[in-house]
Amino acid sequence: MIAQLIFFLLFIAAITLFIKNVRKIIRNINLGLPVDRSDRKAERWKIMFKVAFGQTKMFARPIPAILHFTVYAGFIIINIEVLEIIIDGLFGTHRILAPILGLFYNFIIASFEWLALGVILACIVFLIRRNAINLRRFSGLEMTKWPKSDANLILIIEILLMSAFLKMNAADFQLQQMASAHYVAAGAFPVSSMFASMMPQNEGSLILIERICWWFHIIGIFAFLNYLPYSKHLHIVLAFPNTWFSKLEPKGELNNMPTVTNEVKAMLDPSYLVPPTNAPARFGAKDVNDLSWKSLMEAYTCTECGRCTSECPANITGKLLSPRKIMMDTRDRLTELGNNIDIHGKDHIDGKSLLDNYISREEIWACTSCNACTMACPVNIDPLAIILELRRYIVMEESKAPASLNTMFGNVENNGAPWKYSPADRLNWGKEG
């Protein structure tokens, strides 16, 4: 009963803390402006199952895609086994699902073992790719000590959890062979049985190893659950809603601002009645709370894989822009704003903003609006939406557009086109010399 009580307290504490952290994240996301992404539901479900569940965009790079899918499948499927561990922990049973599932139980345990081995091998390859091969897309100004440590830490945790699972099963297998009390004959162990002979042959030692690995595995999962809200690996959870709420309009289509549209309509038609709206405090975005809630969700969803930056033509040619950094900076600023609310209240002003304090003007003006980043993202994140809103603020609120843009604006106003030539001279190129 003591073990069951300890397990119950750990379980309640882990769930309570996770819910508390998730509520903070939801609160932070809701700081963003409203945007309606509830239309065309059938299409949205299709995108979510295709992109999030099926990971189709990952397969633009087949080798890492296969490795990632192995880890993804292992994470999703093996954690079904956590359900049994929780029941056993709460009620003091052992492999309680075995008599319920019958022979199918042997199949799923065997499947779990092969997946666990696959996860271990894939994570080792990922560690080598990140730390030995040093792929270019895993580096950059934004990839400071913490982002690199975060990625390595998660891979190491997954290796340890899967290793504990296999070692627990190896000891369990040996105990079943000995017909040890409490260790009912259940499950198939194709992987762990291969190294079971290396385990101690003493029953007491085997029980100690099995129990240590059992507790390590479940406490590790509880700890991992509460590490997620502080890690880029929150995408494990948010990838699904993020893809469901994807932008369905053509990638190159820019959204009009309703307040501006209404003003133009009123100027062209004096009889036009401007509908009442909850107009934003400013045009464009200076800080994270000027962005849509969808952009803020995307900031939390970003896994810092660098595919967006590796495809960005501005970054490739040496310019300062990195779409990954845009998302990381947005998440960091949003987290800072949330912490300020927790400490000082929602009306606190810290004198900082996303623009200038986190993202420089040189970065956003380097963007060509080509959408390469949004096309490359495995979970449909749109860094361009943030860049455009920051640009809108600079142009419409501060009137500080770059000189080249001001020249273009003047030409459009005077000539009806971005070029300096008079409309009457546009066809001169077709005249005979």
LOLOZA-894950 format. One record per residue (C-alpha): x, y, z. Coordinates in steps of 0.2 Angstrom, whole numbers. Layout:
<recs>
REC c1 c2 c3
REC X Y Z
...
</recs>
This chain:
<recs>
REC c1 c2 c3
REC 0 0 0
REC 15 12 3
REC 21 10 -15
REC 3 12 -21
REC 1 28 -11
REC 18 35 -17
REC 13 31 -35
REC -4 40 -33
REC 4 56 -26
REC 17 56 -40
REC 3 53 -53
REC -8 67 -46
REC 7 79 -44
REC 12 76 -62
REC -5 79 -69
REC -9 94 -59
REC 8 102 -63
REC 5 98 -82
REC -12 106 -82
REC -6 121 -73
REC 8 124 -86
REC -4 120 -101
REC -16 133 -94
REC -3 146 -94
REC 2 142 -112
REC -17 143 -117
REC -18 160 -108
REC -3 166 -117
REC -9 161 -134
REC -26 170 -130
REC -16 186 -129
REC -16 186 -147
REC -30 195 -158
REC -45 184 -164
REC -44 176 -181
REC -58 164 -188
REC -50 147 -193
REC -66 137 -191
REC -72 136 -209
REC -70 121 -222
REC -69 108 -208
REC -68 93 -219
REC -53 100 -227
REC -45 105 -211
REC -47 87 -204
REC -39 80 -220
REC -24 92 -218
REC -22 87 -200
REC -22 68 -203
REC -11 70 -218
REC 2 82 -211
REC 2 79 -192
REC -2 61 -191
REC 5 55 -208
REC 20 67 -207
REC 19 69 -226
REC 29 85 -227
REC 44 77 -218
REC 47 65 -232
REC 54 79 -243
REC 70 72 -234
REC 67 53 -233
REC 81 47 -221
REC 77 59 -207
REC 58 57 -211
REC 60 38 -208
REC 70 40 -192
REC 58 53 -185
REC 43 43 -190
REC 50 28 -180
REC 52 40 -164
REC 35 47 -167
REC 27 30 -169
REC 36 24 -154
REC 31 39 -143
REC 13 37 -148
REC 11 18 -148
REC 23 13 -133
REC 14 25 -122
REC -2 14 -123
REC 9 3 -112
REC 9 18 -99
REC -10 15 -97
REC -6 -2 -90
REC 8 4 -79
REC -3 17 -71
REC -17 4 -68
REC -4 -7 -60
REC 4 7 -50
REC -13 12 -43
REC -20 -5 -39
REC -4 -15 -35
REC -7 -27 -50
REC 5 -33 -63
REC 2 -34 -82
REC -17 -32 -78
REC -21 -31 -97
REC -14 -48 -101
REC -30 -58 -96
REC -41 -45 -104
REC -32 -45 -121
REC -27 -63 -122
REC -15 -68 -136
REC -16 -50 -143
REC -7 -44 -127
REC 8 -54 -133
REC 8 -46 -150
REC 7 -28 -143
REC 21 -31 -131
REC 32 -38 -144
REC 28 -23 -155
REC 32 -11 -141
REC 49 -20 -139
REC 54 -18 -158
REC 48 0 -158
REC 58 3 -142
REC 73 -3 -151
REC 69 7 -166
REC 67 23 -155
REC 84 20 -147
REC 93 17 -164
REC 85 33 -172
REC 89 44 -157
REC 107 38 -158
REC 108 43 -176
REC 100 60 -172
REC 113 63 -159
REC 126 59 -171
REC 118 71 -184
REC 117 85 -172
REC 134 83 -163
REC 146 74 -174
REC 141 78 -192
REC 135 96 -187
REC 123 98 -201
REC 121 117 -206
REC 103 118 -202
REC 106 114 -184
REC 117 129 -182
REC 114 148 -183
REC 114 164 -172
REC 98 158 -164
REC 104 141 -160
REC 112 145 -143
REC 117 134 -129
REC 99 131 -123
REC 91 126 -140
REC 105 113 -143
REC 105 106 -125
REC 86 105 -126
REC 87 94 -142
REC 101 83 -135
REC 92 81 -118
REC 76 75 -126
REC 85 62 -136
REC 95 56 -121
REC 79 55 -111
REC 70 45 -124
REC 85 33 -125
REC 85 31 -106
REC 66 28 -106
REC 66 15 -119
REC 82 6 -112
REC 73 5 -95
REC 58 -2 -103
REC 68 -16 -112
REC 78 -19 -96
REC 62 -20 -86
REC 55 -33 -98
REC 71 -43 -98
REC 70 -45 -79
REC 52 -48 -80
REC 55 -62 -93
REC 68 -70 -82
REC 56 -70 -67
REC 42 -77 -77
REC 54 -92 -82
REC 57 -94 -64
REC 38 -94 -60
REC 41 -81 -47
REC 26 -75 -37
REC 17 -60 -44
REC 25 -61 -61
REC 12 -70 -71
REC 17 -77 -88
REC 11 -64 -100
REC 19 -55 -115
REC 31 -59 -129
REC 49 -52 -127
REC 58 -54 -144
REC 71 -40 -140
REC 73 -41 -121
REC 74 -60 -121
REC 90 -59 -132
REC 100 -51 -117
REC 90 -58 -103
REC 104 -71 -100
REC 116 -56 -95
REC 104 -52 -81
REC 108 -59 -63
REC 100 -76 -60
REC 95 -72 -42
REC 77 -70 -40
REC 79 -56 -27
REC 91 -46 -39
REC 79 -48 -54
REC 65 -41 -44
REC 75 -26 -38
REC 81 -23 -56
REC 63 -25 -63
REC 56 -13 -49
REC 70 0 -52
REC 67 0 -70
REC 48 1 -68
REC 49 16 -57
REC 62 24 -67
REC 52 22 -83
REC 35 29 -76
REC 44 43 -66
REC 53 48 -82
REC 37 49 -91
REC 29 60 -78
REC 45 71 -78
REC 45 71 -97
REC 27 76 -97
REC 31 92 -87
REC 46 96 -96
REC 36 98 -113
REC 29 115 -109
REC 47 122 -107
REC 54 113 -122
REC 53 114 -141
REC 46 97 -140
REC 29 104 -136
REC 25 101 -154
REC 22 83 -150
REC 5 90 -143
REC 2 106 -153
REC 6 99 -171
REC -11 92 -172
REC -22 108 -168
REC -9 119 -177
REC -11 109 -193
REC -30 109 -191
REC -30 128 -190
REC -19 130 -205
REC -21 144 -217
REC -31 137 -232
REC -30 152 -243
REC -16 152 -257
REC 1 154 -250
REC 4 171 -259
REC -12 179 -254
REC -11 193 -242
REC -25 197 -230
REC -33 214 -230
REC -35 224 -214
REC -54 227 -212
REC -52 244 -204
REC -42 250 -220
REC -54 242 -232
REC -69 250 -224
REC -60 267 -224
REC -56 265 -243
REC -74 260 -247
REC -80 275 -237
REC -69 287 -247
REC -75 279 -263
REC -93 279 -259
REC -100 292 -247
REC -116 282 -244
REC -106 267 -237
REC -109 264 -219
REC -93 258 -210
REC -99 243 -199
REC -94 243 -181
REC -79 233 -177
REC -67 230 -162
REC -53 239 -171
REC -35 234 -166
REC -25 247 -155
REC -13 249 -170
REC -10 244 -188
REC 1 229 -189
REC 11 222 -175
REC 24 229 -163
REC 23 216 -149
REC 16 198 -148
REC -1 203 -142
REC -4 212 -159
REC -2 196 -168
REC -16 183 -170
REC -18 169 -158
REC -14 157 -172
REC 4 165 -174
REC 6 163 -156
REC 1 145 -156
REC 14 142 -170
REC 27 150 -160
REC 24 136 -147
REC 23 123 -160
REC 40 127 -168
REC 52 112 -166
REC 67 122 -172
REC 71 109 -185
REC 78 123 -196
REC 70 117 -212
REC 62 134 -215
REC 79 143 -213
REC 88 130 -224
REC 75 134 -238
REC 75 153 -236
REC 84 162 -250
REC 88 177 -240
REC 97 166 -227
REC 106 156 -240
REC 113 172 -248
REC 120 177 -231
REC 107 190 -225
REC 102 191 -207
REC 85 184 -209
REC 81 166 -201
REC 63 161 -201
REC 67 149 -187
REC 73 164 -177
REC 57 173 -180
REC 47 159 -172
REC 59 157 -158
REC 60 175 -154
REC 41 176 -154
REC 40 162 -142
REC 53 169 -130
REC 44 186 -130
REC 27 178 -127
REC 34 168 -113
REC 42 184 -105
REC 25 193 -107
REC 17 178 -98
REC 29 178 -84
REC 27 197 -82
REC 8 194 -80
REC 11 180 -67
REC 22 191 -57
REC 16 209 -60
REC -2 207 -67
REC -9 209 -84
REC -7 228 -85
REC 12 228 -82
REC 22 236 -95
REC 40 231 -96
REC 45 243 -110
REC 50 229 -122
REC 42 224 -138
REC 45 210 -151
REC 50 222 -164
REC 68 229 -160
REC 70 220 -144
REC 69 203 -151
REC 67 205 -170
REC 77 218 -179
REC 71 228 -194
REC 85 222 -205
REC 78 204 -203
REC 61 208 -208
REC 66 218 -223
REC 77 204 -229
REC 62 193 -232
REC 56 192 -250
REC 39 185 -246
REC 42 170 -256
REC 34 158 -244
REC 48 145 -245
REC 48 144 -226
REC 30 140 -225
REC 31 127 -238
REC 45 118 -230
REC 38 118 -212
REC 33 100 -207
REC 18 107 -197
REC 12 121 -208
REC 20 136 -197
REC 19 153 -206
REC 33 164 -201
REC 29 176 -215
REC 13 181 -206
REC 23 188 -192
REC 35 197 -203
REC 21 205 -213
REC 13 211 -198
REC 29 219 -191
REC 32 227 -208
REC 14 234 -208
REC 17 242 -191
REC 33 251 -197
REC 25 257 -213
REC 8 262 -207
REC 11 267 -189
REC 29 274 -189
REC 30 279 -208
REC 48 272 -208
REC 48 262 -223
REC 65 259 -232
REC 69 272 -245
REC 67 260 -259
REC 49 256 -254
REC 45 275 -252
REC 51 278 -269
REC 39 263 -275
REC 25 270 -265
REC 27 287 -273
REC 28 280 -291
REC 12 270 -287
REC 3 286 -281
REC 9 296 -296
REC 10 284 -310
REC -1 270 -305
REC 13 258 -306
REC 29 254 -296
REC 40 262 -310
REC 45 280 -312
REC 38 281 -330
REC 22 290 -335
REC 8 278 -339
REC 8 286 -357
REC 26 280 -360
REC 23 262 -354
REC 21 255 -372
REC 36 264 -379
REC 47 248 -378
REC 36 241 -392
REC 39 255 -404
REC 51 253 -418
REC 68 261 -415
</recs>
